[in-house]
Amino acid sequence: MLLVLGELAAIALVVAVLRMTDEEYFALGYLARTERMVEVAPRWYQAVTILMQVWIWSEFLTMMFNKKRRAIHDFIAGTVVLKGRRPNSAVEGDASDSVVRASPGAPHRER
């Protein structure tokens, strides 16, 4: 979802740059150019940026306020976060903790 919204935002900014003249684009500083690009961007650019913010904050809030620390994309994909030792460590006896994503119905093998 975030990838699609990001691509739409990028397309809107490309359209905005194409609406500007070369003289206008190069005469403006970074911040002024960014403000001008937002002004000349298509109308749907604002909606896309709002949707991106809603998605990002909902991911964060969902993850922070559920017991298993699952984000929205985890619920959609049906994955869970497992904390523990890395099953395939490169160094024998490596006790580093890692986060592993697994499907809830997948079999878990102990080593």
Helices and strands as residue ranges (DSSP letters): H 2-19, H 22-27, H 30-40, H 44-64, H 72-77, E 80-85, E 97-102
